[in-house]
Amino acid sequence: MLIKMAQDPQFRRLIKFGNSSYIVSLPKEWIDKTKLKKGDLVYIAENSNSELILSTKKRLQSDKTLSIDIEGKNYNEIKRIFSSAYIHNYSEITLRGKNTRPISEIAHKLMQEKTGLEIIEESNSQILIKDIFDFDTVSLEKIIRRFDNIIRSILEDLREGLKAEKFKEWTFKEIYKADIEVNKAYFLIIKIIRKCQEDVSLMNLLKINSKDLLDVPSFATEAEHMGDEIKRIAKILTLVQSDSTERKAFSKLLQTLEKDYIDTMTAYYTGNKNIAQEIWNKKEKYIHQCEAFSEKSQNPRIWSIIEKFKGIVSNINNISKIISF
């Protein structure tokens, strides 16, 4: 547990000990409350405000558990409850249902977009899922870069798919599978940030500051939405027969947005506000281009594609805002 002073702050004087250390006494009330004794280890971590956090545990372990009764709920309802429990770092999640429900199939589908989960008990009516994710070995920077690389790859897949006279079903399936990895990275990022809010010593370990607690989830949300829009565009393209003029227009717009996304992420990694603000200023121009294109078409599915492109414009624009602020 962390030190929490319910009463007025208590003051302690620093005492020099040897040539390189100082000693400060701890309140007896806290020692008694935490049941510490001579020789026990106490862990100290520095947070982003240069404050020292004193704890009786090296890493605060969650003891939260949740039981989800899947009867009477559709898959999306179950998924929302399960995803919330995952993000809030519940140590164990139990799915319960009657033998008539495909509970195993539901469990594996739910786990498909999550990292660090393992089924430890399974029967026809109950599955116990344990969170075994190790926060001490994670690199948030590497997860964000992987997230970014997947987005770049599906943008490229979409662009390549537009070169064919008819958008291929297998291209959509590849984008669909990649979007599952996007969602996986998104949930993991939000999970890590949530854990850092609960355990400030983890912030120090992962080199996360207070600004990151706001910026990283915002970036992850925009990138995850962007992956969804790309997937939806790909799906619609498999259903519509577009002519060469429309495909060329889509390709031109996509190439522009792809370049802006890459430039935006360069600005994100380097903290270059000037690049971010330049991209931010392009939003209205792209929206007008999309609307002008929509007016030339009589196909509702083409209109739907354009709306998805406008969504991508907004996603890139919002990421540039995060950097600019």
C-alpha positions in Angstrom: 0.0 0.0 0.0 1.1 3.6 -0.5 1.5 6.2 2.3 -1.7 8.2 2.7 -1.8 10.8 5.4 -5.4 11.1 6.5 -4.4 13.7 9.1 -2.3 16.8 8.8 1.2 16.3 7.2 3.9 15.1 9.6 7.3 16.6 9.3 10.6 14.7 9.6 14.1 16.0 9.7 16.7 14.5 7.4 19.7 12.9 9.2 23.0 12.5 7.4 24.2 8.9 7.4 27.7 8.3 6.1 29.0 10.1 3.0 26.3 9.3 0.5 23.0 8.7 2.3 20.3 10.4 4.4 17.8 8.9 6.8 14.3 10.0 7.6 12.1 8.3 10.2 8.7 6.8 9.3 5.5 7.4 11.3 4.9 4.6 13.8 1.2 4.7 12.9 1.9 3.7 9.4 4.4 1.0 10.4 1.8 -0.5 12.6 -1.0 -0.2 10.0 1.1 -1.9 7.3 2.4 -4.5 9.8 6.0 -3.9 8.9 8.8 -5.1 11.1 12.5 -4.8 11.3 14.3 -6.1 8.2 11.2 -5.8 5.9 11.8 -4.2 2.5 10.2 -0.8 1.7 10.1 0.3 -2.0 10.7 3.9 -3.1 9.9 5.3 -6.5 10.1 8.8 -7.9 7.1 10.1 -9.9 7.1 12.7 -12.7 6.8 15.5 -10.1 10.0 14.4 -8.4 7.9 13.2 -5.4 9.0 10.0 -3.7 6.3 7.3 -3.4 6.8 4.8 -0.5 5.2 1.4 -0.9 5.3 -2.0 0.9 5.1 -3.8 -2.5 7.4 -3.6 -5.5 4.4 -3.6 -7.8 0.8 -3.1 -6.7 -1.0 -6.3 -7.7 -4.7 -6.2 -8.6 -7.0 -8.5 -6.6 -10.1 -7.4 -8.5 -12.2 -10.2 -9.9 -15.4 -10.2 -12.1 -18.0 -12.7 -13.0 -19.9 -12.1 -16.2 -23.2 -13.9 -16.7 -23.5 -14.2 -20.5 -27.1 -15.4 -20.5 -29.5 -12.9 -22.1 -26.7 -10.7 -23.4 -25.6 -10.4 -27.0 -21.9 -10.6 -28.0 -21.4 -6.8 -28.1 -22.8 -6.4 -24.6 -20.4 -9.1 -23.3 -17.5 -7.6 -25.1 -18.1 -4.1 -23.6 -18.1 -5.6 -20.1 -15.1 -7.8 -20.7 -13.1 -5.0 -22.4 -13.8 -2.7 -19.4 -12.6 -5.3 -17.0 -9.4 -5.9 -19.0 -8.6 -2.2 -19.2 -9.2 -1.8 -15.5 -6.8 -4.6 -14.8 -9.1 -7.2 -13.2 -6.9 -10.1 -12.2 -9.6 -12.8 -13.0 -12.6 -12.7 -15.2 -15.1 -15.5 -15.2 -17.7 -16.1 -18.0 -20.7 -18.1 -16.9 -23.5 -19.5 -19.0 -25.7 -22.5 -19.6 -24.4 -25.5 -21.6 -26.5 -24.4 -24.5 -24.3 -21.3 -25.1 -21.0 -21.6 -27.1 -19.1 -20.1 -24.1 -15.7 -21.4 -25.2 -16.1 -19.8 -28.7 -17.1 -16.5 -27.0 -14.2 -16.6 -24.7 -11.6 -17.1 -27.4 -13.2 -14.4 -29.5 -13.0 -12.0 -26.6 -9.4 -12.8 -26.0 -8.4 -12.4 -29.6 -8.0 -8.6 -29.2 -6.3 -8.7 -25.8 -2.7 -9.3 -24.7 -1.7 -11.3 -21.6 -4.8 -13.4 -20.9 -4.9 -17.1 -20.3 -7.7 -19.6 -19.7 -6.9 -21.5 -16.5 -10.2 -23.3 -15.9 -12.8 -24.4 -18.5 -16.1 -26.3 -18.4 -19.3 -26.3 -20.5 -20.8 -23.6 -18.3 -17.9 -21.6 -16.9 -14.5 -20.3 -18.1 -12.0 -18.6 -15.8 -9.6 -16.2 -17.5 -6.6 -14.9 -15.7 -4.6 -11.7 -16.5 -0.9 -12.7 -16.5 0.4 -9.6 -18.2 3.8 -8.4 -16.8 3.9 -4.6 -16.8 7.6 -4.6 -15.7 8.7 -6.0 -19.0 6.7 -3.8 -21.4 7.8 -1.0 -23.6 5.1 1.6 -24.3 7.2 3.2 -27.0 7.5 -0.2 -28.9 3.8 -0.8 -28.6 3.0 2.7 -30.1 5.5 2.1 -32.9 3.9 -1.3 -33.7 0.5 0.4 -33.6 1.8 2.9 -36.1 3.4 0.3 -38.4 0.2 -1.6 -38.6 -1.8 1.5 -39.6 0.8 2.2 -42.3 0.6 -1.3 -43.6 -3.2 -1.3 -44.0 -3.1 2.2 -45.6 -0.7 0.6 -48.1 -2.9 -2.4 -48.6 -5.9 -0.2 -49.3 -3.9 1.8 -51.8 -2.6 -1.3 -53.6 -6.2 -2.7 -53.6 -7.5 0.3 -55.4 -5.2 -0.4 -58.4 -7.4 -3.4 -59.4 -10.6 -3.0 -61.4 -12.4 -4.7 -58.6 -11.3 -4.5 -55.0 -10.3 -8.1 -54.0 -12.1 -9.9 -51.1 -8.8 -11.3 -49.9 -7.3 -7.7 -49.6 -10.2 -6.8 -47.3 -9.6 -10.0 -45.3 -5.9 -9.0 -44.8 -7.0 -5.5 -43.7 -9.6 -7.1 -41.4 -6.9 -9.3 -39.7 -4.5 -6.3 -39.4 -7.3 -4.3 -37.7 -7.6 -7.0 -35.0 -3.9 -6.3 -34.2 -4.7 -2.5 -34.2 -7.4 -3.2 -31.6 -5.1 -5.4 -29.6 -2.5 -2.6 -29.4 -5.2 -0.1 -28.5 -6.5 -2.1 -25.6 -3.0 -2.8 -24.3 -2.1 0.9 -24.4 -5.2 2.0 -22.5 -4.6 -0.9 -20.0 -1.0 0.3 -19.4 -2.0 3.9 -18.9 -4.8 2.9 -16.5 -2.3 0.9 -14.5 0.1 3.9 -14.4 -2.7 6.0 -13.0 -3.1 3.4 -10.2 0.6 2.8 -9.6 2.9 5.8 -10.0 6.0 3.7 -9.7 5.2 2.2 -13.0 5.2 5.6 -14.6 8.8 6.0 -13.6 9.7 2.5 -14.8 8.1 3.2 -18.2 9.4 6.8 -18.4 5.8 8.1 -18.7 5.1 11.7 -17.5 1.8 13.3 -16.6 1.3 14.7 -20.2 1.6 11.2 -21.6 -1.3 10.1 -19.4 -3.5 12.4 -21.4 -1.8 12.3 -24.9 -1.2 8.6 -25.4 -4.8 7.4 -24.8 -6.0 10.2 -27.2 -3.5 9.2 -29.9 -4.5 5.5 -29.4 -8.2 6.3 -29.7 -7.7 8.3 -32.9 -5.4 5.6 -34.5 -7.9 2.9 -33.6 -10.8 4.8 -35.2 -8.6 5.3 -38.2 -8.0 1.6 -38.5 -11.8 1.0 -38.4 -12.4 3.6 -41.1 -9.8 1.9 -43.4 -11.4 -1.5 -42.8 -14.9 -0.1 -43.6 -13.7 1.5 -46.8 -12.2 -1.8 -47.9 -15.4 -3.6 -47.1 -17.5 -1.2 -49.1 -15.1 -1.4 -52.0 -15.6 -5.1 -52.3 -19.4 -4.4 -52.7 -19.3 -1.6 -55.2 -18.2 -1.4 -58.9 -16.3 1.8 -59.1 -15.1 3.2 -62.5 -11.5 4.1 -63.2 -12.1 7.8 -62.6 -13.4 7.1 -59.1 -10.6 4.7 -58.3 -8.0 7.3 -59.4 -9.7 10.0 -57.3 -9.7 7.6 -54.2 -6.1 6.7 -54.8 -5.0 10.3 -55.1 -6.8 11.3 -51.9 -5.5 8.2 -50.1 -1.9 8.9 -51.1 -2.2 12.5 -49.8 -3.7 11.3 -46.5 -1.1 8.5 -46.2 1.7 11.1 -46.5 0.1 13.4 -44.0 -0.3 10.5 -41.6 3.4 9.5 -41.9 4.4 13.2 -41.4 2.1 13.4 -38.4 3.7 10.4 -36.8 7.2 11.8 -37.5 6.0 14.9 -35.7 4.7 12.8 -32.9 8.0 11.0 -32.3 10.1 14.1 -32.6 7.7 16.5 -30.9 7.8 18.8 -33.9 4.9 21.2 -33.4 5.5 23.1 -36.7 4.9 20.0 -38.8 1.8 19.1 -36.8 0.3 22.6 -37.2 0.9 22.5 -40.9 -1.1 19.3 -41.2 -3.8 20.6 -38.8 -4.3 23.5 -41.2 -5.1 21.2 -44.1 -8.3 19.7 -42.7 -10.8 22.1 -44.2 -9.2 21.8 -47.7 -9.5 18.0 -47.6 -13.1 18.1 -46.3 -14.1 20.4 -49.2 -12.4 18.0 -51.7 -14.3 15.1 -50.3 -17.6 16.9 -50.4 -17.0 18.0 -54.0 -16.3 14.4 -55.0 -19.5 13.3 -53.3 -21.5 15.8 -55.3 -20.3 14.2 -58.6 -21.5 10.7 -57.7 -25.0 9.3 -57.6 -24.0 6.1 -55.9 -24.8 6.0 -52.1 -22.0 3.6 -51.5 -19.5 6.0 -53.0 -20.9 8.7 -50.6 -20.3 6.2 -47.7 -16.7 5.7 -48.8 -16.2 9.5 -48.9 -17.6 9.8 -45.4 -15.0 7.3 -44.2 -12.3 9.3 -45.9 -13.5 12.4 -44.0 -13.3 10.3 -40.8 -9.6 9.6 -41.6 -9.0 13.3 -42.2 -10.4 14.0 -38.8 -8.3 11.3 -37.1 -5.1 12.6 -38.6 -6.1 16.2 -37.7 -6.9 15.2 -34.1 -3.5 13.5 -33.7 -1.8 16.7 -35.0 -3.8 18.6 -32.4 -2.4 16.4 -29.7 1.1 17.2 -30.8 0.4 20.9 -31.2 -0.9 21.2 -27.7 
